[in-house]
Amino acid sequence: MSDSLKDVPLHSICKEAERFTRELVDHLEKNLIPRTREVHNLVKPNSPFNESGKPVADVTVRTQMKILLESQEFAEQLFMKTRHYLEAIGQTIGEPLSDT
């Protein structure tokens, strides 16, 4: 277990892991997945965002991709925090079992 969580009670670690998990799922459902769909629809030839019938400007695609990549980076950070706490739970639970 990492030193930062070594002295934290298991109950607190579990609560934080649950909070990070809920936050990650919420971010995926409300941000990352919809933004991915937006970019997909934007670059499709018959995109509903392309009302003029002209090709979508590169700057529009770049802007949407920047937003999508920032959302992806945030999701990765949440995932790493969640994983850190879940690994700490696994190590804490595994310690008593390995002593027998």
DOFISE-920106 format. One line per field, with one value per residue (C-alpha): x, y, z. Coordinates in nm, 4 decimals, decimal comma. Layout:
N
px (X / ...)
py (Y / ...)
pz (Z / ...)
//
This chain:
100
px (0,0000 / 0,1234 / 0,2555 / -0,0063 / -0,2893 / -0,1077 / -0,2444 / -0,5892 / -0,8723 / -1,0120 / -1,3595 / -1,2301 / -1,0421 / -1,3592 / -1,5669 / -1,3154 / -1,2933 / -1,6719 / -1,6764 / -1,4098 / -1,5942 / -1,9220 / -1,7435 / -1,5754 / -1,9002 / -2,0768 / -1,8015 / -1,8078 / -2,1870 / -2,2310 / -1,9124 / -1,6742 / -1,9226 / -2,1433 / -1,8367 / -1,7048 / -2,0383 / -2,0296 / -1,6876 / -1,7986 / -2,1085 / -1,9095 / -1,6677 / -1,9269 / -2,0020 / -2,3757 / -2,3258 / -2,6282 / -2,3810 / -2,2897 / -2,6002 / -2,4405 / -2,3451 / -1,9839 / -1,6994 / -1,6606 / -1,3772 / -1,0547 / -1,0658 / -1,4053 / -1,2729 / -0,9583 / -1,1626 / -1,3940 / -1,0991 / -0,9244 / -1,2350 / -1,2604 / -0,8948 / -0,9269 / -1,2268 / -1,0272 / -0,7381 / -0,9748 / -1,1225 / -0,7723 / -0,6880 / -1,0075 / -0,9360 / -0,5851 / -0,7161 / -0,9839 / -0,7339 / -0,4985 / -0,7710 / -0,8953 / -0,5416 / -0,5034 / -0,8247 / -0,6967 / -0,3656 / -0,5300 / -0,7679 / -0,4924 / -0,2574 / -0,4538 / -0,5047 / -0,1335 / -0,0354 / -0,2108)
py (0,0000 / 0,3487 / 0,5387 / 0,8100 / 0,5655 / 0,3355 / 0,5031 / 0,5835 / 0,3668 / 0,1126 / 0,2627 / 0,6016 / 0,4443 / 0,2605 / 0,5788 / 0,7680 / 0,4816 / 0,4847 / 0,8629 / 0,8501 / 0,5646 / 0,7582 / 1,0692 / 0,8703 / 0,7074 / 1,0445 / 1,2060 / 0,9242 / 0,9352 / 1,3126 / 1,4345 / 1,1952 / 0,9737 / 1,2618 / 1,4600 / 1,1571 / 1,1279 / 1,5000 / 1,4684 / 1,1565 / 1,3310 / 1,6414 / 1,4610 / 1,2398 / 1,3541 / 1,3887 / 1,5483 / 1,7380 / 2,0058 / 2,0696 / 2,2689 / 2,4604 / 2,1491 / 2,2705 / 2,0807 / 2,1440 / 2,3869 / 2,2437 / 2,4884 / 2,3517 / 1,9959 / 2,1012 / 2,2874 / 1,9919 / 1,7529 / 1,9750 / 1,9636 / 1,5869 / 1,5322 / 1,7443 / 1,5350 / 1,2182 / 1,3464 / 1,4239 / 1,0722 / 0,9225 / 1,1207 / 1,0032 / 0,6466 / 0,6592 / 0,7974 / 0,5303 / 0,2576 / 0,3835 / 0,3545 / 0,0179 / -0,1218 / 0,0089 / -0,1739 / -0,4932 / -0,4696 / -0,3950 / -0,6866 / -0,9157 / -0,8413 / -1,0265 / -1,3216 / -1,3514 / -1,3556 / -1,6872)
pz (0,0000 / -0,0654 / 0,2320 / 0,1869 / 0,2656 / 0,5060 / 0,8201 / 0,6809 / 0,8181 / 0,5723 / 0,6102 / 0,4882 / 0,1994 / 0,0926 / 0,1094 / -0,1042 / -0,3536 / -0,3817 / -0,4297 / -0,7017 / -0,8741 / -0,8759 / -1,0025 / -1,2804 / -1,3936 / -1,3850 / -1,5916 / -1,8470 / -1,8843 / -1,8868 / -2,0528 / -2,2219 / -2,4059 / -2,5308 / -2,6418 / -2,8266 / -3,0066 / -3,0904 / -3,2529 / -3,4379 / -3,5697 / -3,6579 / -3,8860 / -4,0557 / -4,4114 / -4,3373 / -3,9972 / -3,8575 / -3,7435 / -4,1044 / -4,1955 / -4,4817 / -4,6744 / -4,6797 / -4,5186 / -4,1474 / -4,0773 / -3,9406 / -3,6520 / -3,5474 / -3,5456 / -3,3590 / -3,0981 / -3,0412 / -3,0238 / -2,7687 / -2,5497 / -2,5954 / -2,5086 / -2,1944 / -2,0932 / -2,1603 / -1,9485 / -1,6605 / -1,6882 / -1,6770 / -1,3635 / -1,1943 / -1,2992 / -1,1528 / -0,8216 / -0,8106 / -0,8921 / -0,6200 / -0,3580 / -0,4824 / -0,4748 / -0,1188 / -0,0254 / -0,1854 / -0,0047 / 0,3295 / 0,2969 / 0,1720 / 0,4626 / 0,7315 / 0,4989 / 0,4175 / 0,7871 / 0,8515)
//
